[in-house]
């Protein structure tokens, strides 16, 4: 019987493999890597109303199409950060700043 903990370990290993399989240019350029994964991380609905503006140090700056989306995305920050870092296999993002 496979334990849940073992499954999580395998997924972590898989994300590392996927990250390593990307072209080197995407690995080196964090903004390109984040842009490539944004739709997968947040889903189509949020990706349609938001875009990655820039990354400074470990803060991801996101533009949102309207102020009505700010509070919705504010509540998802921790989940988005966790998903990005999980996919990257490292702590790529520590904070997210939202703006219109």
N, C-alpha and C positions, 0 to 999 in steps of 0.2 A: 504494500500500500504506500502511495506517495503522500508525504506530509505536505501541508500547505506551505510550510516554511521552505521546503525543498523546491516547490514550484516558484515561489518568489525569487529564490536564488537563481533559478534557471532563466527567469525573465530578465533579471538584472544582467546576467551574462549575455543574453540575446541582444539587449539594448547596446551593450558595449560592442558586440560584433557588428551590429548595424551601423553604429557610429564610425567604427574603423573601416567599414566598407565604402564610406562616402569618399568622393574624390578629395585629395589632400587640400585643394583650394577651399573646399567648403569647411573642412575641419579647422583650418587656420583662420578663416574669417567668421567670427562669431555672428555678426549681423547677417551674413549670407545663410549660415546654418540655421539661425532662428527664423529667418524669413521662409526658408525651405520647409520648416516644421510647424510654422504657426497654425496653419489650417488643421493639421493633425492634432495639435495640442488643445486648441480651443473649440474646434468644430466649425462647421460651415457658417452657421448663423452669426456667431461672434466674429469670425474671420471676415465676413461680409461688411461689418460695421466698424472694424478696427484694423489698424496696420501698425507695424513696428516702425518707429521713427528712428531710434538709435539705441545703442547700448554704451553706457559710460561706466567704466569700472565694472561693477556687477549689478548695475541698475538698468533695467529695461524700460525704455520710454515708449509708450503706446499712445497713438492718436485714435480717438473715438469720434464717430460721425455726429453725435449729438449728446447734449448734457444728460438726457434721460438714460443713457447707457453708463454713465459714470458710476452711479451707485451699484448697478448690477455687476459691473466688472470689479468694482472695489471689493465686493463680497467674494469674488472668485480668485483674488490675487494669490492667496496661499496655495490653492489647488493648482493654479497655472504654474507657479514657481516650482512646485513639487513635480509636476509633469514634465516641465522643461528639463529640470535637473536629472530626472529619471531617464529621459531619452538621451541626454548628453552623456550620462555616466559619470558626471562630475557636477560640482556646484557652480554652474555657469551664471545663474541669476539669483540674487539675494533679495532684490526689491523691484517693485514695478511702480512707475509713475504714470498716471493717466492724464491726458489733456485732450481738449477739443481741437 
